[in-house]
Amino acid sequence: MSNSFFYFVLLLFISNSGFAQHTDFAFEDLPVNSGFTKSEVNEMLQASDGFIWIASWDGLWRFDGYQAKQYELGIEEGCSLKGSEVMCLYEDSQKRLWIGSNYTGFYLYDRTEDCFRQFLVNPQQGSDTKGNNILSICEDESGLLWLGTDAGLKCFDPQKNTYLSFAKPPVNPAIPIERFFTITKSSDGILWTAGEDGLYRLVKRGEGQLDTFVRYNLTPKESTIDFSLEHNFIPSITPSNLFPNRLWGATKMGLKKISYDQFDLNEINTEYFTANDQTSGYQLSNNSLNDIIEDPIRKGLWIATNEGLNLMEFQSGIIHQFFHDERNSRTISNNVVNSLFLDSVDYLWVNTDRGTDRINLINESIARESNKQDVQQIDVISCFDN
């Protein structure tokens, strides 16, 4: 039997006592035998058939729990991916898997043939690929697919294979690029989207009328105009499963707790948490956030930042911070955490710039899924027990 490692961690507190450098997770290695190579992951999804799909800058992968299969690039005509940079994944209400790519449009996976049908937003050939960079996909209550692209939002009818018109969201003329990074649907059926210029809510207008959007400016009243762009630059929106009528927003100026009214479009309240927070007790490790996911076991919130992984515990009022530490091979691969994913057996997958880690939320352990050499900046006393 291999040595077991026990780590007794000295928790460091700062003046507001709401910050702990680390929790008492036990860290263990995961054998690197899955076949998944070290890659920067953009998004992960577990489909209804149990397979975990991985969208990365190096291609598309399918993981069955033991082995990972990479889908090869096929430039020629046929049922294959035409680009290796995969941005997003989505399974709709009919269990169809959609894949968004960087500059080659989006794809529908054919489970029978194990291949992909391509769709282009901008069918023009040559260097003009604007609109074919698909950053996010989500289905609304009508079965329509909404696409977040580098050229604004698009609405696609998968039954008719056509794009539908809608009233364009109001945009800030000071921001020339209309990128929408995230589209999601809350449990009440409301579709939300966000990007470089605030939060948007879809309003379905009914038969014969164009759907439209309401925009929300997330800049706090006490903030200066200089930080408006950072407050409204939103890489990720996560609807809460723990609290009704709540969204979590990852911005470039910290975490947003957004409360809304299901029926009143004008009723929305925002509370925010930053790395400089001295009032709420929640102090983040960095203001630049990339992703958020709720922890159903601890009733907390995992937060991916550009400087470490944070765990916000609602009951204790403490934020635990995880960093890369070269002295400890049991820590996260890199401090830049790009995305998070929770699978059906309560493993939290942590995708960093230097590899993918897994945290067993039930057993309170973290396992590394690729060769990594970076880890957590914490004060650790290690004991080895043969």
N, C-alpha and C positions, 0 to 999 in steps of 0.2 A: 504494500500500500504506500502510495506517495505521501510525502510530508504534508501535513495540514498546517495552514498558516492562520494565526490569529492576530488580529491587529487591534491594539488598544489605542484609541485615538484621543489625543488631547484636544478638547473643544476650545477654540479661542473665541472670546467674546469682545465685542467692541462696546462703545459707550451705551448704545441703545439696547444691548443684550438680545436683539432680534436676529443676530447673525451668528451662525456656527460654521466653522471652516469645513466640517465634514460630519457625516453621521456614522453610526457604528455598523455599517454594512460590512459583511465579510466578502472579500474579493477572491475570485478563483479563475484560473485559466480555462478556456474552452479549446479543445483540440482543433487545430486548423486542418480539417479534412473534408470540408464541404465543397471545395472547388471554387468558392467565391473568392476572386482576387481582390486585392486592395483597391478600392475605388471610392470616389467621392459620390455619396448617395444623395439624390435630390428628394426622393419620396419612396415609401414602402406601403404596400397594401396587402391584406390577406383576403383573398377572394372567397366566395361562398363554397367552393370546393376544397378549401383548406390550404391551397398553395399560397405561398408568400411571394409577391412580385416586388422586384427591386428596380427602380428607375435611377440610373446613374449616368454620369458623364461618359462612362465607358461602355454604355449599352444597357440592354434589358436582361434581367435575370429572373428565373423562377426557382424557388427553393421549396423542397418537399419535406424539410425537417432534417434531412441527412445530406443530400447533395443539391448543388446549385447548377442549373442549366443556363448557359448564356445563349441568347438568340443572335445568330450571325447577321451581319449587314448584307443586304442584297440590293445592289445598285440597279440591276436590270429589272425589266418588267416582271411582275409576278407578285405572289402573296408573301411579301417580306418587308422588313423594316428598311427604309431608304436612308436612315441616318443613325449614327451611333450615340448621339447625345439625347437621352430620354429625360424629360422634365417632370412629368406627372402621371398619375394613374387614377382611374375611377371605375367602379362597378355600379351599373345603374340598376333600377328596380326589376329589370328583366334578366339580371345576372350577366349582362354583357360587359366585357372588360374593354375599356377605352384607354389608349396610351397617347399622351401628348409629347411631342418631340421638339427639339430645337431646330427650327427652320425647315422641317420636312412635313409639317402639318400634324395631323393626329390619325390614329389607327384604331380599327376594331379587330379584336382578337377572335379568330375562328378556332374554337376549341376542337372541332372535328378534324380539321386539317392541320392544326397546330401552326397556324401562320396568321398573317395580318393584312387587312385591307386598308389602303391609304385613303385619306381625305385631305384635301387642300383648302384652306381658307382663301388664299391668294393663288389662283392657278397659273399666274404668269410665270414664264420660264426665264432663265437667266439669273442675273444678280439680285433682282427685286424679290426678296423673300419676306418682306414685311407682312405680318399677319399670320405667317406660318410657324412662328415661334409660340407654341402653346404652353402656357405657364400653369394653367389650372382648368379643371373640368368639373362640372356639377350638373345634376338633373333637377329641374324644378317639379312642382306638383303636377304639371301638365304633361310630363314626360319629355320636355324639351331639354336639350343639352346647352348649357351656357359655357362658353369658352373664354378664358382670360388669355389675351395675347399681348404681343408687343405693339399692337395697333388698336388697342381698345377691346371692348367686349363684342362677342359674336354669339348669335343664337341659332342653333342647328336643330332641325327636325329630323331625327333618325329614321322615322317611318317614311318620310317623303324624300329624304336626302337633299333637303333644301335649307337655305339660310333665310331666317325670318327677320322682318323689320321690327324695330322697337325705338322708342324715344331715347336718344343717346343720353347717357349720364352727363350731368354738368361737369366740365373739366376746368381746371385752373389754367388760364392762358399763359401763366408763367412757367408751366411745366410742359414742354413740347412733346414728351414721350408719354403715351397713354398705356402704360403697362399695368395689368391687373394680375397680381401675384397669386391671389387666393380667392376661391369661390366655395362657399359651404352652405349647408341648409340646417337650420335649427330644428328641434323636435316638433315645433309647431308648424313646420312647413314653410317658414319664411326663408327666402334665399338672400344671402349676404355676399358681398364682394368687396375687395379692397386692393389697393395698390400703392401708387405714389402720391395720391391726393385724397386721403380720407376713406371713410367707411360708407358703403352704399347698400341700400335695402331695395329689393325688387318689389314693385307694386303691380299686381296683375289687374288690368283694367277691364277684362271681360270681352265678350264677343264684339268684334267690329272696332275695337279700340286698341291702340298701341300700348304695350306694357311700358312702364317707365321706372325710374329710380329716384329715390330720395337720398341726398348726400348729407353726411354728418361730419362736421369739423371737430376733430378730437383734441384740438389745442385747448388747454386749460385757460380759464379766464385770467388767471394771474400770470400766465406765461407771456414772455415778450414775443413780438412778431418774428424775431430772429430764429426761434425754434419751431415755428409753425410747420415747416417742411418735415422736420424730424418726427414731430408728433403725429403727422398724417402719412408718413411712409410706413406702410403696414405689410410686412411679408406674410403674415399668417393671422387668420381669425378662427377661433375655436369655440363653438357653442358648448355651453356647460351642460353636463348630464347630472350634476350635483345640485345646481341651483336653477330654479325656473327663471326664464326671461333674462338670461345673462350670457354675455359673450366675453371671451378673453382675447385681447388684441396684443400681438407682438409688434412693437414699433421700434423705430430707431431712437426713441426717447423713453424707453422703459416699457413696463407692462400696463395695459389698460384693462380695468374691470368695467364692463359696459352693461348697464341695466336698461332694458327697453320695455315698452308696452306693446303687447301683441296687436292691439287695435288702434292705438293712438300713435300716428307717425311722428308727431312732434315731441313725444315723451321719451327722452333718452338722457341718461345720467352716466357720467364717467368719473371714475376714480383711478389715479395712476400711481405707480410705484417705480422708483428709479434707484440707481446706484448711490445717489446722494440723499436718499430718503432718511429723514431724522424724526419723522412724526408717526408713521404707521407701524414701525417696528419691523417692516419688511425691507431689507436693503439688498438690492441685486448686486451681483458681481460685475455687471456691465450694463450699460443702457441700450446697447445694440442687440436686439432680440431677433431670433430667426424662426422659432417655432415654440408651441405650447401644447401640452397634453395633460389631462387630468389623471390623477392616480386614484382609481376607485377603491383601493384597499386602504390607503392612508388618508383618504379624503383631502388630498393635497394637489399641488400643481407642479409639474416638471417644466422647466423653462430652459430652452436652448439659447445661449448667448454667444457673442464673439469672444468671451473670456470666461469659459467654464460652463458647467451644468449646474442649475439651481433647483432645489426642491423646496417649495413653499408649503409649510404645514399650517392649515387653517386653525386647527385646534390649539396648538402650542404657540402660534404666532412667531415661529422661527423660520428663517431661510437657511437651509444647508447648502453649502457650495462645494462642488467637486471640480478638481483641477488635474491637469496632467502633471505628473511628477516623475522625473527620470530615475529617481531612486526606488520607485515602486512600480513593478510591472503589472500590478493589479488595478491600476487606475485608468481613467478614460484616455483614449488614444491621442487626443489633442484638445486644446482649450477652445478651438473654434468648433462649436456644435451647430450643424446646419439643419438637422431635422430629427424628429422623434416619431416612434411608431410603437403601439401597444398591440401585441398579438392576442390570440384567443386563449392562451394559457398564461397570461399575465407576465410575459416577458416584455420589458421595455427595451426597444432597440434605439441606441444612441449613435447617430451618424455624424462623424466629425470629418475634418479635413484630412485626417491621417488614418482613417479606418472606422469600422463599425463595432460597437460594443453592445452587450446585452445585459440587462439588469433583471434578475429574477425577483419580482416584487413580492412574491409569497415567501421565498426563502431568504430575502434580503441579501442577495449576492449579485455580483456583476461578473459577467464572463466576456472575454474578448473574442470577436469573430474573425479577426485578421491579425497579421503580424504587426504589432505596434511597439513603439519604443518611447512613447510619451505617457505621462501620467499626472497625478494630483499634487498640487502644492499644499501639503498639509504636514503637520508635525505628527509623526507616526512612530510608535515603539513596536517593533516586530518580535514575536516569539515563535520559535520553531519547535513543533512537537512531533517526534518520530513515531 
